[in-house]
Amino acid sequence: MYLKNIFKMLLLLQILTVSNYSQQSLDIYGGFSKLLKPKFRLNSFEGNAMNFNRTIDWEFGFSSASIMSSPQANNIQLASIGKRMGSHYIYARYTPGFQKSFSLNTDTLVTISDSVNVLNALLNYSEIFGVGYSFQFSNSFSVGATFRYFEESYAEDNVYFYFSDSINSIVTITDLWEKTHWRGDVGLTYQPFENLLLSLSSVNLFILNQKGEFNENNDLELKTKKGAILGIDYRPFNNLFLHANYESTTSFIVGSDFKFDMFGGDLAFGVSIFHDKYQTPFITGVQPSISFAYKSLNINISAIYYSEKRDRVMNVQNLLSDGIHNITNNQFSYNKIAATINLALNFKRKQKLKLLDVNILNPIYPILSEEYLEHPFAIGKVVNLSDDEIVIKPSSYILNINDDVVSSPSISIAPLDTISVPFYTVISRDFSNLDKREIAQANFYLTSIYDDNDDERQKPILINGRNSWDSKVNNLRYFVKYDYIGANKYSKKILNSNRDSLSTIDERLTVFYQTKIIFNYFIKKMQYVSDPRSSTEYVQFPTQTIEVAGGDCDDLSVAFSALLESIGIQTAFVDYRSEENISHVNLLVNTKLKPEEAMLITQNDKKYFIRKNVVGGEEIWIPIELTSLTNFKTAWEIAAQKFNSEAIDGLGLAKGRVVIYDIY
């Protein structure tokens, strides 16, 4: 007997076993907003076809459900496992409770051997298991895919007649049809703002690897109409979340969640209402849910209440007219309640900080060690991945420059905020091996409350040679102070040889004559030699200039300044900047004379410059041109003429073309 003939006699439909929740928008976990950002799954494949998830490491899940109208109808919904590997997330679930069975009985009675048999048919749909994968391109964008395996079967009692010469018989045989297939869907999530998340996913995009056959009546097969789901999650306030999913079938679900802290964990309440095109009335039902997460454990309890009362016995025409589009949420489903337990096992701690990038501000000049204590050599862009305020402890290490990892000042960062973090460094005093420029690797580290690093990044950085200079006259002072011991010995040797003449002068002129004596001795041994052609300025240390007996204006000024500073005579650099921004350097020397004592050294008031000291007292400074290579008197006159012409008369000091930098 064919199936079409049997269905003409079917009068009643009885549901034997059922499960809960939709395979599209109505989610087994209760449909919480994706903006809640827990470390547990709050959305399964039903409402999350793109497999969006924030699991940190491993997660195990277990769900059980009960039909409220039938205490005996309890079953295991699913068992699942998930694993995150960097930006990749893989999830698998086994779903023995995702099934729907229909017992179809007829009025056909068959009497065989004095016994009466009723012809029946059994229809069953099952989702056996599913797998999902997602990839997070950034904090705001991710894509994913899910694949699920389905089985369908139809068992039908049929009467067969057998005729032969010796015997005629009637027997009842159950015919079985089975069919399997895979369904695949893809989706994406995009979070343009902190409080807004958009999602788009397919419904039944791929139907793969179909095997077997059902029968000639396609109305009994599980419907696989293609469609799409558009989702939106919005957080208008800190603890209030709104979410909605709209399906291309015109079905939809909308809801809200509220989250707050309790007992050291997160407690969330949610409620959703939904409309299903294939169910009545328009608002098909409501889904309340509650979730509590504490440390590694999360418990979800969700229920579904349908708006209309549903009988356990229904006319088969309802099944034939609309069919079954979802195994677990359809016109034959009942009120139910489900409990889900998720266990997160984090064998690696959660990353709280991410170092997005590091900008190297300038190449490293080893001589400028003090500068890097006050001014950062690099700026890092850091994002707080957690929901907590964090105190960042930045640090760095540069090979051949640092003796150890150098810590920079700690800085606070608000939850989910992005800030700029400065990196400072301490240059090893022993950089004598840095004879030439080289590219080194700078390692940058971020630490929060843990001892090990939350994130790190490596960047190439240019390390200049030890004699390299950044062309800033103010930074020549570091070359002056590099070797005071050697300069002090040299100056004392000169002064000791002139002890007798110095002992006869006016005590007020001690600094002036010491400067004159050291200059005349030093300069007569020097030759003017330009720097070698290179891409960086080259400045000799004072002892190097003395050893090679020559240098350019920078080298000679640095060396003579060091000779004076090492014995307590205060000096300053005068930076004359041309229109081409090329500098020429002279030296100013503090004679310690008061303005009324100027006549002790000169009658020409254009040969000296009056400056105030730190306590406000006025003192006489004299300029000296080191490149004259003649004698103290000539060097003083040349420098004084240039200083008055460009700095005073030409308004160089006022206009910033001439700048004085003290050695301090």
Order of alpha helices (4+ residues) and beta strands (2+ residues): alpha-beta-beta-beta-beta-beta-beta-beta-beta-beta-beta-beta-beta-beta-beta-beta-beta-beta-alpha-beta-beta-alpha-beta-beta-beta-beta-beta-beta-beta-beta-alpha-alpha-alpha-alpha-beta-beta-alpha-beta-alpha-beta-beta-beta-beta-alpha-alpha-beta
